[in-house]
Amino acid sequence: MKRILCIVLFASFGMALAQDAANPYDLKLAIARAGDRFQVNASYELPITVCEAFAFITDYEGAKSFPGVVDSKVLSRSGNRVRVARLLEERILFMSIEMRSELEYVEVPNRALLFEQLSGDTKYYKGSWRLSPDKGSTTFKYDAQVEPNSLLPSSVVEFFIKNIVRRQFEAMAEVASLKGPSPAKACK
């Protein structure tokens, strides 16, 4: 059984590496272990304004259209602080894993979105989105630390993180690029 699990994991890691070839948004993704936590750094670039990019990343309920996100709803707003409940689901091999969280976002209009988990299924989750405009495009930069609360081996957790994060960023870039450079409501 252990041998089969290792073969499946190695095959899956190979598929994840093969996905790097098709990368139309200059998606960069780095995941590194730091003790019990994982440091996740990602970036991609799209031909949209920083205002459109900010409107896109602050569409909290629109996140339901991304892979792995089952539900995402705004619980409250107070000034530039927004509380969001989110449910993620991912399949690893033949197991379905659900992760619930309540996050607090701090919006810095057209520049950044800071977030921290207030409660949920991970021990720790905190990070930011930063937006950098440059000649008709915007670079999205995501930095976060996550500490899973799991009895699964860390290699399985790392595989889960790599795959869900890559798919979510690819989907985000795709959806944002399809919306194109049309003016967002908040940018008028």
Secondary structure, DSSP 8 states (H G I E B T S, - for coil): -HHHHHHHHHHHHHHHHHGGG--TT--EEEEEEETTEEEEEEEEEESS-HHHHHHHHT-GGGGGGSTTEEEEEEEEEETTEEEEEEEEEEEETTEEEEEEEEEEEEEETTTEEEEEEEEESEEEEEEEEEEEEETTEEEEEEEEEEEE--SS-HHHHHHHHHHHHHHHHHHHHHHHHHHTTS--GGG-
